[in-house]
Amino acid sequence: MENAQLINWDRLYELKAEIGEEDFAEVVELFLAEFEEALQRLSGAEPVAELANEFHALKGCAVNLGMSELAQICAAAEAGARDGQMTHDISQISAIFHRSRASLAQAQA
C-alpha cells in the first residue's frame, strides 16, 4: 500500500459541496463513528466468511470520506473474506483508519 494516497481530498471536498458546509462535520463524525463500531465488531471472533459484509461497509465509509488507502485495504480484505480467508490484520486496518482520521482532523482544524 506504499503508493496509496491516504486521503483523496478531491472526493472529500466533493462530499462537502454535495451536503453543504453546515452538515459536513456531522456527516464526517457519523461515518467515523460507524467505522469505529465496525472495527470493534471485526475484532470479535466471527467466521471469516461473515466478515465480508463488515469489510464492504467499511470500504463504503472509507470511499465516502475519501480515505483512499483505507478503502483499498478494506476492498482487499473483503475479497479475501469472500474467499474464506482472513488476508488482513484488523490492527493494520485500525492503524490506517486512525492515521486517516488524524489527517482529516488536522485538515479541519
PyMOL commands that place a pseudoatom at each C-alpha (Angstrom):
pseudoatom trace, name=CA, resn=MET, resi=1, chain=A, elem=C, hetatm=0, pos=[0.000, 0.000, 0.000]
pseudoatom trace, name=CA, resn=GLU, resi=2, chain=A, elem=C, hetatm=0, pos=[3.012, 2.295, -0.194]
pseudoatom trace, name=CA, resn=ASN, resi=3, chain=A, elem=C, hetatm=0, pos=[1.686, 4.068, -3.286]
pseudoatom trace, name=CA, resn=ALA, resi=4, chain=A, elem=C, hetatm=0, pos=[-1.821, 4.506, -1.936]
pseudoatom trace, name=CA, resn=GLN, resi=5, chain=A, elem=C, hetatm=0, pos=[-2.926, 8.016, -1.142]
pseudoatom trace, name=CA, resn=LEU, resi=6, chain=A, elem=C, hetatm=0, pos=[-4.113, 8.313, 2.454]
pseudoatom trace, name=CA, resn=ILE, resi=7, chain=A, elem=C, hetatm=0, pos=[-6.874, 10.858, 1.696]
pseudoatom trace, name=CA, resn=ASN, resi=8, chain=A, elem=C, hetatm=0, pos=[-8.457, 11.698, -1.646]
pseudoatom trace, name=CA, resn=TRP, resi=9, chain=A, elem=C, hetatm=0, pos=[-9.000, 15.370, -0.917]
pseudoatom trace, name=CA, resn=ASP, resi=10, chain=A, elem=C, hetatm=0, pos=[-10.946, 15.900, -4.149]
pseudoatom trace, name=CA, resn=ARG, resi=11, chain=A, elem=C, hetatm=0, pos=[-13.526, 13.323, -3.003]
pseudoatom trace, name=CA, resn=LEU, resi=12, chain=A, elem=C, hetatm=0, pos=[-13.718, 14.871, 0.441]
pseudoatom trace, name=CA, resn=TYR, resi=13, chain=A, elem=C, hetatm=0, pos=[-14.290, 18.363, -0.986]
pseudoatom trace, name=CA, resn=GLU, resi=14, chain=A, elem=C, hetatm=0, pos=[-16.861, 16.905, -3.373]
pseudoatom trace, name=CA, resn=LEU, resi=15, chain=A, elem=C, hetatm=0, pos=[-18.742, 15.434, -0.403]
pseudoatom trace, name=CA, resn=LYS, resi=16, chain=A, elem=C, hetatm=0, pos=[-18.573, 18.789, 1.345]
pseudoatom trace, name=CA, resn=ALA, resi=17, chain=A, elem=C, hetatm=0, pos=[-20.031, 20.501, -1.725]
pseudoatom trace, name=CA, resn=GLU, resi=18, chain=A, elem=C, hetatm=0, pos=[-22.763, 17.850, -2.045]
pseudoatom trace, name=CA, resn=ILE, resi=19, chain=A, elem=C, hetatm=0, pos=[-24.051, 18.130, 1.515]
pseudoatom trace, name=CA, resn=GLY, resi=20, chain=A, elem=C, hetatm=0, pos=[-23.094, 21.677, 2.369]
pseudoatom trace, name=CA, resn=GLU, resi=21, chain=A, elem=C, hetatm=0, pos=[-20.692, 23.222, 4.828]
pseudoatom trace, name=CA, resn=GLU, resi=22, chain=A, elem=C, hetatm=0, pos=[-23.197, 23.145, 7.677]
pseudoatom trace, name=CA, resn=ASP, resi=23, chain=A, elem=C, hetatm=0, pos=[-23.829, 19.381, 7.636]
pseudoatom trace, name=CA, resn=PHE, resi=24, chain=A, elem=C, hetatm=0, pos=[-20.339, 18.280, 6.615]
pseudoatom trace, name=CA, resn=ALA, resi=25, chain=A, elem=C, hetatm=0, pos=[-18.808, 17.934, 10.107]
pseudoatom trace, name=CA, resn=GLU, resi=26, chain=A, elem=C, hetatm=0, pos=[-21.820, 15.967, 11.332]
pseudoatom trace, name=CA, resn=VAL, resi=27, chain=A, elem=C, hetatm=0, pos=[-21.662, 13.571, 8.380]
pseudoatom trace, name=CA, resn=VAL, resi=28, chain=A, elem=C, hetatm=0, pos=[-17.919, 13.057, 8.848]
pseudoatom trace, name=CA, resn=GLU, resi=29, chain=A, elem=C, hetatm=0, pos=[-18.429, 12.256, 12.536]
pseudoatom trace, name=CA, resn=LEU, resi=30, chain=A, elem=C, hetatm=0, pos=[-21.236, 9.831, 11.673]
pseudoatom trace, name=CA, resn=PHE, resi=31, chain=A, elem=C, hetatm=0, pos=[-19.072, 7.958, 9.156]
pseudoatom trace, name=CA, resn=LEU, resi=32, chain=A, elem=C, hetatm=0, pos=[-16.132, 7.862, 11.577]
pseudoatom trace, name=CA, resn=ALA, resi=33, chain=A, elem=C, hetatm=0, pos=[-18.328, 6.550, 14.396]
pseudoatom trace, name=CA, resn=GLU, resi=34, chain=A, elem=C, hetatm=0, pos=[-19.738, 3.844, 12.107]
pseudoatom trace, name=CA, resn=PHE, resi=35, chain=A, elem=C, hetatm=0, pos=[-16.218, 2.868, 11.142]
pseudoatom trace, name=CA, resn=GLU, resi=36, chain=A, elem=C, hetatm=0, pos=[-15.138, 2.634, 14.798]
pseudoatom trace, name=CA, resn=GLU, resi=37, chain=A, elem=C, hetatm=0, pos=[-18.141, 0.412, 15.584]
pseudoatom trace, name=CA, resn=ALA, resi=38, chain=A, elem=C, hetatm=0, pos=[-17.404, -1.860, 12.632]
pseudoatom trace, name=CA, resn=LEU, resi=39, chain=A, elem=C, hetatm=0, pos=[-13.758, -2.182, 13.703]
pseudoatom trace, name=CA, resn=GLN, resi=40, chain=A, elem=C, hetatm=0, pos=[-14.935, -3.314, 17.132]
pseudoatom trace, name=CA, resn=ARG, resi=41, chain=A, elem=C, hetatm=0, pos=[-17.221, -5.921, 15.570]
pseudoatom trace, name=CA, resn=LEU, resi=42, chain=A, elem=C, hetatm=0, pos=[-14.352, -7.148, 13.407]
pseudoatom trace, name=CA, resn=SER, resi=43, chain=A, elem=C, hetatm=0, pos=[-12.208, -7.666, 16.479]
pseudoatom trace, name=CA, resn=GLY, resi=44, chain=A, elem=C, hetatm=0, pos=[-14.676, -10.359, 17.618]
pseudoatom trace, name=CA, resn=ALA, resi=45, chain=A, elem=C, hetatm=0, pos=[-14.190, -13.956, 16.613]
pseudoatom trace, name=CA, resn=GLU, resi=46, chain=A, elem=C, hetatm=0, pos=[-16.671, -14.245, 13.751]
pseudoatom trace, name=CA, resn=PRO, resi=47, chain=A, elem=C, hetatm=0, pos=[-16.315, -16.776, 10.956]
pseudoatom trace, name=CA, resn=VAL, resi=48, chain=A, elem=C, hetatm=0, pos=[-14.203, -15.248, 8.185]
pseudoatom trace, name=CA, resn=ALA, resi=49, chain=A, elem=C, hetatm=0, pos=[-16.959, -15.627, 5.570]
pseudoatom trace, name=CA, resn=GLU, resi=50, chain=A, elem=C, hetatm=0, pos=[-19.263, -13.390, 7.644]
pseudoatom trace, name=CA, resn=LEU, resi=51, chain=A, elem=C, hetatm=0, pos=[-16.664, -10.626, 7.772]
pseudoatom trace, name=CA, resn=ALA, resi=52, chain=A, elem=C, hetatm=0, pos=[-17.048, -9.782, 4.078]
pseudoatom trace, name=CA, resn=ASN, resi=53, chain=A, elem=C, hetatm=0, pos=[-20.139, -7.669, 4.747]
pseudoatom trace, name=CA, resn=GLU, resi=54, chain=A, elem=C, hetatm=0, pos=[-18.341, -5.746, 7.501]
pseudoatom trace, name=CA, resn=PHE, resi=55, chain=A, elem=C, hetatm=0, pos=[-15.390, -5.050, 5.220]
pseudoatom trace, name=CA, resn=HIS, resi=56, chain=A, elem=C, hetatm=0, pos=[-17.811, -3.984, 2.484]
pseudoatom trace, name=CA, resn=ALA, resi=57, chain=A, elem=C, hetatm=0, pos=[-19.451, -1.468, 4.846]
pseudoatom trace, name=CA, resn=LEU, resi=58, chain=A, elem=C, hetatm=0, pos=[-16.055, -0.184, 5.973]
pseudoatom trace, name=CA, resn=LYS, resi=59, chain=A, elem=C, hetatm=0, pos=[-14.998, 0.224, 2.365]
pseudoatom trace, name=CA, resn=GLY, resi=60, chain=A, elem=C, hetatm=0, pos=[-18.137, 2.282, 1.686]
pseudoatom trace, name=CA, resn=CYS, resi=61, chain=A, elem=C, hetatm=0, pos=[-17.471, 4.598, 4.638]
pseudoatom trace, name=CA, resn=ALA, resi=62, chain=A, elem=C, hetatm=0, pos=[-13.852, 4.998, 3.571]
pseudoatom trace, name=CA, resn=VAL, resi=63, chain=A, elem=C, hetatm=0, pos=[-14.802, 5.803, -0.035]
pseudoatom trace, name=CA, resn=ASN, resi=64, chain=A, elem=C, hetatm=0, pos=[-17.365, 8.385, 1.076]
pseudoatom trace, name=CA, resn=LEU, resi=65, chain=A, elem=C, hetatm=0, pos=[-14.760, 10.177, 3.188]
pseudoatom trace, name=CA, resn=GLY, resi=66, chain=A, elem=C, hetatm=0, pos=[-12.055, 9.976, 0.549]
pseudoatom trace, name=CA, resn=MET, resi=67, chain=A, elem=C, hetatm=0, pos=[-9.923, 7.623, 2.661]
pseudoatom trace, name=CA, resn=SER, resi=68, chain=A, elem=C, hetatm=0, pos=[-8.265, 6.031, -0.345]
pseudoatom trace, name=CA, resn=GLU, resi=69, chain=A, elem=C, hetatm=0, pos=[-5.721, 3.779, 1.328]
pseudoatom trace, name=CA, resn=LEU, resi=70, chain=A, elem=C, hetatm=0, pos=[-8.299, 2.531, 3.814]
pseudoatom trace, name=CA, resn=ALA, resi=71, chain=A, elem=C, hetatm=0, pos=[-10.823, 1.835, 1.041]
pseudoatom trace, name=CA, resn=GLN, resi=72, chain=A, elem=C, hetatm=0, pos=[-8.219, -0.195, -0.862]
pseudoatom trace, name=CA, resn=ILE, resi=73, chain=A, elem=C, hetatm=0, pos=[-7.229, -2.337, 2.103]
pseudoatom trace, name=CA, resn=CYS, resi=74, chain=A, elem=C, hetatm=0, pos=[-10.884, -2.909, 3.046]
pseudoatom trace, name=CA, resn=ALA, resi=75, chain=A, elem=C, hetatm=0, pos=[-11.683, -3.950, -0.535]
pseudoatom trace, name=CA, resn=ALA, resi=76, chain=A, elem=C, hetatm=0, pos=[-8.824, -6.453, -0.464]
pseudoatom trace, name=CA, resn=ALA, resi=77, chain=A, elem=C, hetatm=0, pos=[-9.910, -7.759, 2.950]
pseudoatom trace, name=CA, resn=GLU, resi=78, chain=A, elem=C, hetatm=0, pos=[-13.494, -8.073, 1.681]
pseudoatom trace, name=CA, resn=ALA, resi=79, chain=A, elem=C, hetatm=0, pos=[-12.352, -10.100, -1.310]
pseudoatom trace, name=CA, resn=GLY, resi=80, chain=A, elem=C, hetatm=0, pos=[-10.264, -12.357, 0.923]
pseudoatom trace, name=CA, resn=ALA, resi=81, chain=A, elem=C, hetatm=0, pos=[-13.145, -12.867, 3.340]
pseudoatom trace, name=CA, resn=ARG, resi=82, chain=A, elem=C, hetatm=0, pos=[-15.476, -13.778, 0.474]
pseudoatom trace, name=CA, resn=ASP, resi=83, chain=A, elem=C, hetatm=0, pos=[-12.913, -16.449, -0.450]
pseudoatom trace, name=CA, resn=GLY, resi=84, chain=A, elem=C, hetatm=0, pos=[-12.921, -17.675, 3.165]
pseudoatom trace, name=CA, resn=GLN, resi=85, chain=A, elem=C, hetatm=0, pos=[-9.532, -16.244, 4.054]
pseudoatom trace, name=CA, resn=MET, resi=86, chain=A, elem=C, hetatm=0, pos=[-8.555, -13.571, 6.538]
pseudoatom trace, name=CA, resn=THR, resi=87, chain=A, elem=C, hetatm=0, pos=[-5.976, -11.747, 4.458]
pseudoatom trace, name=CA, resn=HIS, resi=88, chain=A, elem=C, hetatm=0, pos=[-5.527, -8.613, 6.571]
pseudoatom trace, name=CA, resn=ASP, resi=89, chain=A, elem=C, hetatm=0, pos=[-4.755, -7.920, 10.176]
pseudoatom trace, name=CA, resn=ILE, resi=90, chain=A, elem=C, hetatm=0, pos=[-7.511, -5.902, 11.873]
pseudoatom trace, name=CA, resn=SER, resi=91, chain=A, elem=C, hetatm=0, pos=[-4.879, -3.951, 13.813]
pseudoatom trace, name=CA, resn=GLN, resi=92, chain=A, elem=C, hetatm=0, pos=[-3.321, -2.857, 10.497]
pseudoatom trace, name=CA, resn=ILE, resi=93, chain=A, elem=C, hetatm=0, pos=[-6.702, -1.677, 9.220]
pseudoatom trace, name=CA, resn=SER, resi=94, chain=A, elem=C, hetatm=0, pos=[-7.318, 0.102, 12.527]
pseudoatom trace, name=CA, resn=ALA, resi=95, chain=A, elem=C, hetatm=0, pos=[-3.927, 1.843, 12.318]
pseudoatom trace, name=CA, resn=ILE, resi=96, chain=A, elem=C, hetatm=0, pos=[-4.652, 3.108, 8.806]
pseudoatom trace, name=CA, resn=PHE, resi=97, chain=A, elem=C, hetatm=0, pos=[-8.086, 4.287, 9.967]
pseudoatom trace, name=CA, resn=HIS, resi=98, chain=A, elem=C, hetatm=0, pos=[-6.575, 6.247, 12.855]
pseudoatom trace, name=CA, resn=ARG, resi=99, chain=A, elem=C, hetatm=0, pos=[-3.917, 7.816, 10.598]
pseudoatom trace, name=CA, resn=SER, resi=100, chain=A, elem=C, hetatm=0, pos=[-6.650, 8.790, 8.121]
pseudoatom trace, name=CA, resn=ARG, resi=101, chain=A, elem=C, hetatm=0, pos=[-8.844, 10.156, 10.890]
pseudoatom trace, name=CA, resn=ALA, resi=102, chain=A, elem=C, hetatm=0, pos=[-5.967, 12.251, 12.243]
pseudoatom trace, name=CA, resn=SER, resi=103, chain=A, elem=C, hetatm=0, pos=[-5.280, 13.609, 8.777]
pseudoatom trace, name=CA, resn=LEU, resi=104, chain=A, elem=C, hetatm=0, pos=[-8.939, 14.608, 8.410]
pseudoatom trace, name=CA, resn=ALA, resi=105, chain=A, elem=C, hetatm=0, pos=[-8.954, 16.254, 11.842]
pseudoatom trace, name=CA, resn=GLN, resi=106, chain=A, elem=C, hetatm=0, pos=[-5.801, 18.186, 11.043]
pseudoatom trace, name=CA, resn=ALA, resi=107, chain=A, elem=C, hetatm=0, pos=[-7.312, 19.427, 7.777]
pseudoatom trace, name=CA, resn=GLN, resi=108, chain=A, elem=C, hetatm=0, pos=[-10.493, 20.539, 9.537]
pseudoatom trace, name=CA, resn=ALA, resi=109, chain=A, elem=C, hetatm=0, pos=[-8.595, 22.440, 12.235]
for i in range(1, 109): cmd.bond("trace and resi %d" % i, "trace and resi %d" % (i + 1))
show_as sticks, trace
zoom trace
